[in-house]
Amino acid sequence: MEIPAPDAGGTSAARRESRRPVDRGRLPYFIAGATLTMLLAMTLGTAAMVRTIVANQSDDRFEAFSARASNAIAAELRAVTSEADEVSGFLVGSTEVTVAGFTDYAGGLRDRGVRAQTIGFIPLVRAEEADDFAAELRSQGFSGYTVAPAGTNGEQFLVAFIDPPGGIPAGPGEDLGQDPAFSAAMNEARDTGRATATAPFPGEGSPAFAVLAPIYRSGERVQSIDQRRDALIGFGLTLYETDRLMVGPILRADLSNVHVTVTDLGSLAAPGAAELALLTPSNSPAAGGSHVAMAIEVGGREWQLDLRSEPWFGVSALERNVWMIVLGAGLAITIAATGASYSLASSRHNAQSDLRLMSTQLSVFLKSALEGIMLVDRDQRVVWTNQAFADAFGYRDATELLGQTSPELEQGAAASVYDRVDLVSRIGEIYADERLTVPAEDIVFAQPTPVTYSRTSVPVTDENGDYRGRLWVYRDVTGERAAEQAKGVFVSMVSHELRTPLTSVIGFLELVLSGAAGPITSESERLLGMARRSSDRLKRLVNDILDISRLEGGIRVELTAVSLVPLVSELLDNVRGEFESRNLTLQVNVPPGLPQINADSSRLFQVLMNLITNAYRYTPEGGKVTLSARTRGDLVEIAVSDTGIGIPEQDRERVFERFVRVESESRKSPGSTGLGLAIAKSLTELQGGTIEMTSEVGAGTTFRVLLKQATGRAPSQRVNIAA
């Protein structure tokens, strides 16, 4: 057996040991470098792609915006031809036009809001009529009016009836037909019968253009070109400065932050003419914006609207910089991922463990919630629910509900509630309104055991506010409702127990005051009277508390057809003494033929009694209370108005709350319990009606009770209800 030489063996081992550390050290760097290169390339590519998408989105938004704006501007500019048509329509067949009359007519047009800076009538005057025409204008006060020599054809379109006189680029008496821009538009308007725009020409501050509408002799046939030329008597003219004309449409189209250039491309009948700028922006847009060109027609000419935006039109600051956010986040992720590549296996294991823990915690929290929670999508299909909800609806496992639709759940739950129709219709109403939030409403399941749930529902929307589904929460409030019912029973029992001895006390006080126990002194009578009034207030309070207790316990009303006239008559018999003792006037306006009301007679009597009592309590002596009734659509409105102290604005939303009493500096609350209006409102709503209130401090208050008319009517009867 050969043993290797020590030097050779030592050298070989040293080489092997030296190579191993080098390989192990380079591998993490290689992995980190590869990870860095890959993620950096992905980050830069994603950031560039996001920036391109946002830029394209900006272009798309500007293009859609420009299309709407151009359509709006085109619609407004089309109206300028109608103004020229209106001028020509006024002058058709008229041979007695005067300078003063035309000036008055032009002023009337401006009063109606026409856009034209200049309004004119350009008559056709032949050579043999020129002198007489000039003399006629001079006789009308147009001193110095002369006619320039006629052209070869002996026809002139003279500048005469112009308001204001210097509004066009030609002087009085000149032949407007000699101007190339006007003559071209005149010929086209004459032969087509349509209002035609001239080519732009220099104005006072900006380019201007005119619209010429042909005027033919009234009653003549003007179908062919020859007929139009023979019947022509002149043109109605409207002139516009481009800057002034475009200011209104540009502002109304919300183009204040957009650079707008308007260019006249020439007549549609003769394309290829030189382009003329009509409107140019005062400054140039910054580079990088969007550009859209739109063509519109104005009086037979083609105008081009060039709309240029600043960079990032219609893009928010967040959208504009989202690529930087992506880049920054990508770089952060790249750095983190590069560092994490050294311990990928352990980190992955730890991350998976943490994720499972978080998922388990969230699942345990939601599944162990006492409230039943269900989430449905926009198609009313269940996408998530917990076991508490499944238990409430009679399912053994929450997974059984996944994929079912809300109507399917309704069919399963409808047999367990007291009012199946109400459950189905109410859920339908909630789904019909995607913005509706249901704060809390009770639903009672009768089977297998009575359970009361408080139902809450809110819409689920995305970041754009679009409807994505609805979240339902059912909370078991059986114990709470039982406690409330027990409280109501206790209050009712205590009130009943108080009312019996209180009635005896009031009876004994009346006997003593009447002298049954012997003569009483004036001081004793005063003290006994105070005790009697306090007893009456205590009795009213007990009665009101009983009414509130009954309302909380769910009293039932019997709705029948009620005639208002006899009810009001009975009401007046009960309150007439109070009004007479306080020197108040009670005025009644209830027509005998009023339709019957669908109401509970005794409850309606109680509502009106509470309102009348409230009115005379807060009306000073000498005041007036009015009770009136009228129909309002398919409803009957019963109004109780007073001339009392009124209700301050800060108290108006609280007057129907329990134990709320309105007091003023000049008058304290006169023995009111603060329950009358709350009872009146609850009883009105129980009968399917509503109650409204208007008030003005120092002028009085009006309460209006609105109830449905009965389907049938009893024979009308007359009852004397004069107060």
ZAMARGU-4260 file (C-alpha; in steps of 0.2 Angstrom, whole numbers, plus 5000, padded with zeros to 4 digits):
<rodrens>
0) 5000/5000/5000 | 5007/5017/4995 | 5005/5032/5006 | 5005/5048/4997 | 5018/5060/5000
5) 5015/5073/5013 | 5018/5088/5002 | 5007/5082/4988 | 4993/5077/4999 | 4994/5093/5009
10) 4993/5103/4994 | 4978/5094/4987 | 4968/5096/5003 | 4972/5114/5004 | 4966/5117/4986
15) 4950/5108/4990 | 4947/5117/5005 | 4951/5134/4997 | 4939/5131/4983 | 4924/5127/4994
20) 4923/5144/5003 | 4924/5153/4987 | 4910/5143/4979 | 4899/5145/4994 | 4902/5164/4995
25) 4899/5167/4976 | 4882/5158/4975 | 4872/5170/4986 | 4879/5184/4977 | 4875/5176/4960
30) 4857/5173/4967 | 4855/5190/4973 | 4862/5198/4957 | 4850/5188/4947 | 4836/5192/4958
35) 4841/5211/4957 | 4843/5211/4938 | 4826/5202/4935 | 4816/5212/4948 | 4824/5229/4942
40) 4820/5225/4924 | 4802/5221/4929 | 4800/5236/4940 | 4806/5248/4926 | 4795/5240/4913
45) 4780/5240/4924 | 4783/5259/4929 | 4785/5263/4910 | 4769/5253/4906 | 4759/5261/4919
50) 4765/5279/4914 | 4760/5275/4896 | 4743/5268/4901 | 4740/5284/4911 | 4746/5295/4897
55) 4734/5285/4885 | 4720/5287/4898 | 4723/5306/4898 | 4722/5306/4879 | 4706/5297/4879
60) 4698/5308/4892 | 4703/5323/4882 | 4696/5316/4866 | 4680/5313/4874 | 4679/5330/4882
65) 4684/5338/4866 | 4670/5329/4857 | 4657/5335/4869 | 4664/5353/4869 | 4665/5354/4850
70) 4647/5348/4849 | 4642/5361/4861 | 4651/5375/4852 | 4645/5369/4835 | 4627/5370/4842
75) 4629/5388/4848 | 4638/5393/4832 | 4624/5386/4821 | 4612/5399/4830 | 4621/5414/4821
80) 4614/5409/4805 | 4596/5409/4813 | 4600/5427/4818 | 4603/5432/4800 | 4587/5422/4794
85) 4577/5432/4807 | 4583/5449/4800 | 4579/5443/4782 | 4562/5436/4788 | 4558/5453/4795
90) 4562/5462/4779 | 4554/5450/4766 | 4543/5459/4755 | 4545/5476/4763 | 4549/5491/4752
95) 4546/5504/4766 | 4561/5502/4777 | 4567/5518/4785 | 4584/5521/4794 | 4574/5525/4811
100) 4563/5510/4809 | 4578/5498/4806 | 4587/5506/4820 | 4573/5502/4832 | 4571/5485/4825
105) 4590/5481/4828 | 4588/5488/4846 | 4574/5476/4849 | 4584/5461/4843 | 4598/5466/4855
110) 4586/5467/4869 | 4581/5449/4865 | 4600/5444/4867 | 4606/5442/4849 | 4625/5439/4848
115) 4628/5450/4832 | 4639/5465/4835 | 4632/5473/4819 | 4614/5471/4811 | 4611/5477/4793
120) 4599/5477/4778 | 4609/5477/4762 | 4596/5482/4748 | 4598/5478/4730 | 4598/5495/4721
125) 4599/5496/4702 | 4608/5510/4693 | 4591/5520/4688 | 4585/5519/4706 | 4602/5525/4714
130) 4598/5544/4715 | 4580/5542/4721 | 4587/5530/4735 | 4600/5542/4740 | 4588/5556/4741
135) 4576/5546/4751 | 4590/5542/4764 | 4595/5560/4765 | 4577/5565/4768 | 4577/5553/4783
140) 4592/5563/4791 | 4606/5553/4783 | 4614/5569/4778 | 4628/5568/4765 | 4622/5551/4759
145) 4629/5548/4741 | 4630/5532/4730 | 4646/5527/4722 | 4645/5524/4703 | 4638/5507/4698
150) 4647/5493/4691 | 4646/5485/4674 | 4630/5476/4678 | 4621/5491/4685 | 4616/5482/4701
155) 4623/5488/4718 | 4621/5481/4736 | 4622/5498/4745 | 4628/5501/4763 | 4613/5510/4770
160) 4603/5502/4784 | 4617/5497/4796 | 4617/5497/4816 | 4629/5503/4822 | 4633/5513/4806
165) 4652/5510/4806 | 4650/5491/4810 | 4656/5484/4793 | 4672/5487/4782 | 4663/5498/4770
170) 4656/5516/4771 | 4638/5523/4768 | 4634/5522/4749 | 4647/5510/4744 | 4643/5494/4735
175) 4646/5480/4746 | 4645/5468/4731 | 4662/5475/4726 | 4671/5467/4741 | 4677/5450/4736
180) 4673/5442/4752 | 4655/5449/4753 | 4652/5446/4735 | 4656/5427/4736 | 4645/5425/4751
185) 4631/5435/4742 | 4631/5424/4727 | 4631/5408/4736 | 4617/5414/4748 | 4607/5421/4733
190) 4608/5405/4723 | 4606/5392/4737 | 4593/5402/4747 | 4603/5399/4764 | 4612/5410/4775
195) 4630/5410/4771 | 4645/5416/4780 | 4659/5427/4772 | 4677/5423/4773 | 4685/5431/4788
200) 4691/5449/4787 | 4701/5461/4799 | 4690/5468/4813 | 4694/5481/4827 | 4703/5469/4838
205) 4701/5452/4830 | 4695/5444/4814 | 4677/5446/4810 | 4665/5438/4798 | 4647/5442/4792
210) 4632/5430/4789 | 4621/5435/4774 | 4603/5429/4772 | 4594/5432/4755 | 4578/5442/4755
215) 4566/5438/4740 | 4550/5447/4735 | 4536/5440/4745 | 4524/5428/4736 | 4536/5424/4721
220) 4541/5407/4717 | 4560/5405/4721 | 4564/5387/4718 | 4577/5388/4704 | 4593/5398/4703
225) 4586/5410/4690 | 4570/5412/4700 | 4580/5417/4715 | 4591/5429/4705 | 4575/5438/4698
230) 4566/5439/4715 | 4581/5445/4725 | 4579/5462/4734 | 4593/5461/4746 | 4601/5453/4761
235) 4599/5453/4779 | 4616/5454/4788 | 4623/5450/4805 | 4642/5453/4809 | 4652/5445/4822
240) 4669/5447/4830 | 4677/5430/4832 | 4684/5433/4849 | 4668/5440/4856 | 4657/5426/4848
245) 4668/5412/4855 | 4670/5418/4873 | 4653/5413/4878 | 4653/5395/4870 | 4671/5392/4876
250) 4666/5397/4894 | 4650/5386/4893 | 4660/5372/4886 | 4672/5373/4901 | 4687/5376/4890
255) 4695/5389/4901 | 4711/5377/4904 | 4712/5372/4886 | 4721/5381/4872 | 4708/5383/4858
260) 4713/5388/4840 | 4699/5391/4827 | 4704/5391/4809 | 4693/5395/4794 | 4696/5382/4780
265) 4686/5390/4767 | 4669/5387/4758 | 4662/5370/4758 | 4656/5374/4740 | 4674/5379/4735
270) 4687/5369/4746 | 4705/5372/4745 | 4705/5391/4749 | 4718/5398/4760 | 4717/5394/4779
275) 4713/5410/4790 | 4716/5410/4809 | 4700/5416/4818 | 4705/5413/4836 | 4722/5409/4843
280) 4727/5407/4861 | 4737/5420/4870 | 4750/5407/4875 | 4756/5390/4869 | 4752/5375/4879
285) 4766/5365/4888 | 4774/5351/4878 | 4767/5334/4881 | 4748/5338/4881 | 4735/5331/4870
290) 4728/5337/4854 | 4711/5335/4845 | 4705/5343/4829 | 4687/5345/4826 | 4678/5352/4810
295) 4661/5361/4811 | 4651/5370/4798 | 4646/5389/4800 | 4636/5396/4787 | 4642/5385/4773
300) 4661/5387/4778 | 4671/5374/4787 | 4679/5379/4803 | 4692/5369/4812 | 4694/5368/4831
305) 4711/5363/4837 | 4710/5359/4856 | 4727/5357/4865 | 4728/5352/4883 | 4741/5354/4896
310) 4750/5338/4900 | 4740/5325/4910 | 4723/5332/4906 | 4709/5324/4917 | 4722/5314/4927
315) 4723/5317/4946 | 4740/5320/4955 | 4739/5302/4961 | 4736/5294/4944 | 4750/5305/4937
320) 4763/5300/4949 | 4757/5282/4951 | 4771/5276/4940 | 4783/5284/4952 | 4774/5275/4966
325) 4776/5259/4956 | 4794/5262/4953 | 4798/5266/4971 | 4788/5251/4978 | 4796/5240/4965
330) 4814/5246/4970 | 4809/5243/4988 | 4803/5226/4984 | 4818/5223/4974 | 4830/5227/4988
335) 4820/5218/5000 | 4819/5203/4989 | 4837/5203/4986 | 4841/5203/5004 | 4828/5190/5007
340) 4836/5178/4994 | 4849/5173/5007 | 4836/5165/5018 | 4823/5161/5006 | 4818/5144/5013
345) 4817/5149/5031 | 4808/5166/5027 | 4796/5157/5016 | 4792/5144/5030 | 4790/5158/5042
350) 4779/5169/5030 | 4768/5154/5027 | 4766/5151/5046 | 4762/5169/5049 | 4749/5169/5035
355) 4740/5154/5041 | 4740/5161/5059 | 4732/5178/5053 | 4720/5169/5042 | 4715/5157/5056
360) 4713/5172/5068 | 4702/5182/5056 | 4691/5166/5052 | 4689/5163/5070 | 4684/5181/5074
365) 4671/5181/5060 | 4664/5164/5063 | 4663/5166/5082 | 4654/5183/5080 | 4637/5183/5088
370) 4629/5193/5074 | 4624/5184/5058 | 4634/5191/5044 | 4631/5188/5025 | 4639/5197/5010
375) 4631/5196/4993 | 4637/5202/4976 | 4627/5213/4964 | 4618/5198/4957 | 4611/5195/4975
380) 4622/5179/4976 | 4630/5174/4993 | 4649/5175/4992 | 4652/5174/5011 | 4643/5171/5027
385) 4646/5165/5045 | 4639/5151/5055 | 4628/5163/5066 | 4619/5168/5050 | 4617/5150/5044
390) 4609/5146/5062 | 4597/5161/5060 | 4591/5154/5044 | 4590/5136/5048 | 4606/5129/5040
395) 4618/5117/5048 | 4633/5123/5039 | 4637/5141/5032 | 4645/5133/5017 | 4627/5127/5011
400) 4623/5146/5008 | 4637/5150/4997 | 4631/5152/4979 | 4613/5153/4983 | 4603/5169/4978
405) 4594/5180/4990 | 4577/5175/4983 | 4581/5157/4987 | 4585/5161/5005 | 4569/5171/5006
410) 4559/5156/5000 | 4567/5146/5014 | 4565/5159/5028 | 4547/5165/5023 | 4539/5150/5031
415) 4547/5154/5048 | 4542/5172/5050 | 4525/5180/5055 | 4522/5190/5039 | 4529/5181/5024
420) 4523/5194/5011 | 4531/5208/5021 | 4548/5200/5022 | 4549/5196/5003 | 4542/5214/4998
425) 4554/5223/5011 | 4569/5214/5005 | 4564/5218/4987 | 4563/5236/4991 | 4580/5236/4999
430) 4588/5227/4984 | 4579/5239/4972 | 4588/5254/4980 | 4607/5252/4978 | 4610/5267/4989
435) 4598/5262/5003 | 4606/5260/5020 | 4595/5251/5033 | 4600/5256/5050 | 4590/5244/5061
440) 4573/5235/5059 | 4566/5220/5068 | 4561/5204/5060 | 4552/5190/5070 | 4555/5172/5067
445) 4541/5161/5073 | 4548/5144/5070 | 4555/5134/5078 | 4555/5146/5093 | 4550/5164/5093
450) 4566/5174/5090 | 4568/5193/5086 | 4582/5199/5075 | 4587/5217/5072 | 4592/5218/5053
455) 4605/5230/5047 | 4610/5232/5028 | 4622/5243/5020 | 4628/5244/5001 | 4645/5238/4997
460) 4654/5250/4984 | 4671/5251/4976 | 4683/5265/4976 | 4673/5274/4962 | 4657/5272/4971
465) 4649/5259/4960 | 4638/5246/4968 | 4646/5229/4971 | 4634/5220/4983 | 4626/5222/5000
470) 4631/5217/5017 | 4618/5210/5029 | 4619/5209/5048 | 4607/5200/5059 | 4608/5203/5078
475) 4598/5193/5090 | 4588/5206/5101 | 4575/5194/5108 | 4581/5198/5126 | 4581/5216/5123
480) 4564/5216/5116 | 4557/5206/5130 | 4565/5218/5142 | 4557/5233/5133 | 4540/5224/5134
485) 4543/5221/5153 | 4547/5239/5155 | 4531/5244/5146 | 4521/5232/5156 | 4528/5239/5172
490) 4525/5257/5167 | 4507/5253/5162 | 4504/5244/5179 | 4512/5258/5189 | 4502/5271/5179
495) 4486/5261/5182 | 4490/5260/5200 | 4493/5279/5201 | 4477/5283/5191 | 4465/5275/5204
500) 4470/5284/5219 | 4473/5300/5209 | 4455/5299/5203 | 4449/5298/5221 | 4460/5313/5226
505) 4453/5324/5212 | 4435/5318/5217 | 4438/5323/5236 | 4446/5340/5231 | 4430/5344/5220
510) 4419/5339/5235 | 4429/5350/5247 | 4429/5364/5234 | 4410/5363/5232 | 4407/5365/5250
515) 4402/5347/5254 | 4413/5347/5269 | 4408/5364/5276 | 4413/5382/5272 | 4430/5385/5267
520) 4440/5401/5268 | 4447/5410/5253 | 4465/5405/5257 | 4459/5387/5258 | 4450/5388/5242
525) 4466/5395/5234 | 4477/5381/5241 | 4464/5368/5236 | 4463/5375/5218 | 4482/5374/5217
530) 4481/5356/5223 | 4467/5352/5210 | 4476/5359/5196 | 4492/5350/5201 | 4481/5334/5202
535) 4474/5337/5184 | 4492/5339/5177 | 4497/5323/5186 | 4482/5314/5178 | 4487/5321/5161
540) 4504/5315/5163 | 4499/5297/5169 | 4487/5296/5154 | 4500/5302/5142 | 4512/5289/5150
545) 4499/5275/5147 | 4497/5280/5129 | 4516/5280/5126 | 4516/5263/5135 | 4502/5256/5124
550) 4511/5263/5108 | 4527/5255/5113 | 4518/5238/5116 | 4510/5239/5099 | 4492/5244/5100
555) 4481/5240/5086 | 4470/5252/5076 | 4454/5248/5067 | 4453/5258/5051 | 4436/5262/5045
560) 4428/5275/5034 | 4427/5290/5046 | 4417/5306/5042 | 4426/5321/5048 | 4412/5333/5051
565) 4403/5324/5066 | 4420/5320/5073 | 4425/5339/5073 | 4408/5343/5081 | 4411/5331/5095
570) 4429/5339/5097 | 4422/5356/5098 | 4410/5352/5112 | 4425/5346/5122 | 4436/5361/5120
575) 4423/5376/5119 | 4424/5379/5137 | 4443/5380/5137 | 4443/5393/5123 | 4429/5404/5131
580) 4438/5404/5148 | 4454/5410/5140 | 4446/5422/5128 | 4452/5413/5112 | 4443/5412/5095
585) 4441/5395/5087 | 4438/5396/5069 | 4432/5380/5059 | 4433/5377/5041 | 4428/5359/5037
590) 4417/5357/5021 | 4402/5345/5023 | 4406/5337/5007 | 4423/5331/5012 | 4428/5313/5007
595) 4428/5301/5021 | 4445/5296/5029 | 4452/5279/5031 | 4456/5280/5050 | 4452/5274/5068
600) 4439/5286/5074 | 4444/5286/5092 | 4463/5288/5088 | 4460/5302/5076 | 4449/5311/5089
605) 4464/5309/5101 | 4476/5316/5088 | 4466/5331/5085 | 4462/5334/5103 | 4481/5334/5107
610) 4484/5347/5093 | 4470/5358/5098 | 4476/5357/5116 | 4493/5361/5111 | 4487/5376/5101
615) 4477/5384/5115 | 4491/5381/5128 | 4503/5391/5117 | 4491/5405/5111 | 4490/5421/5121
620) 4473/5428/5126 | 4464/5436/5112 | 4472/5425/5099 | 4464/5413/5087 | 4465/5394/5083
625) 4459/5388/5066 | 4454/5370/5062 | 4452/5367/5043 | 4452/5352/5031 | 4454/5350/5012
630) 4458/5336/5000 | 4476/5335/4994 | 4477/5322/4979 | 4471/5306/4986 | 4474/5312/5004
635) 4464/5322/5016 | 4473/5336/5025 | 4467/5342/5042 | 4476/5358/5048 | 4477/5365/5066
640) 4484/5383/5065 | 4487/5396/5079 | 4493/5413/5082 | 4503/5409/5097 | 4522/5411/5101
645) 4528/5399/5088 | 4543/5387/5089 | 4561/5393/5087 | 4571/5385/5073 | 4583/5375/5084
650) 4568/5366/5093 | 4558/5362/5077 | 4566/5345/5074 | 4563/5340/5092 | 4545/5345/5095
655) 4539/5327/5091 | 4551/5319/5104 | 4545/5313/5121 | 4545/5325/5135 | 4551/5340/5124
660) 4542/5356/5129 | 4545/5373/5120 | 4548/5388/5131 | 4551/5406/5127 | 4558/5420/5137
665) 4540/5428/5137 | 4530/5412/5141 | 4534/5397/5150 | 4527/5380/5146 | 4509/5380/5153
670) 4508/5363/5162 | 4512/5353/5147 | 4519/5335/5149 | 4529/5336/5133 | 4521/5320/5127
675) 4505/5326/5117 | 4514/5329/5100 | 4524/5313/5102 | 4508/5303/5104 | 4499/5313/5090
680) 4513/5308/5078 | 4514/5290/5083 | 4495/5288/5082 | 4495/5297/5065 | 4508/5285/5058
685) 4499/5270/5065 | 4484/5275/5054 | 4495/5276/5039 | 4497/5295/5039 | 4510/5308/5041
690) 4511/5324/5051 | 4519/5340/5045 | 4523/5356/5054 | 4527/5374/5049 | 4531/5388/5062
695) 4536/5406/5064 | 4542/5414/5080 | 4529/5427/5086 | 4517/5422/5072 | 4511/5405/5076
700) 4512/5387/5071 | 4502/5375/5059 | 4501/5356/5061 | 4495/5346/5046 | 4488/5328/5048
705) 4488/5319/5031 | 4477/5303/5030 | 4471/5293/5015 | 4454/5294/5009 | 4442/5280/5012
710) 4438/5269/4996 | 4419/5272/4999 | 4410/5287/5004 | 4395/5288/5016 | 4381/5301/5012
715) 4387/5318/5017 | 4378/5326/5032 | 4378/5344/5038 | 4382/5347/5057 | 4383/5364/5065
720) 4401/5366/5070 | 4402/5384/5073 | 4413/5388/5088
</rodrens>
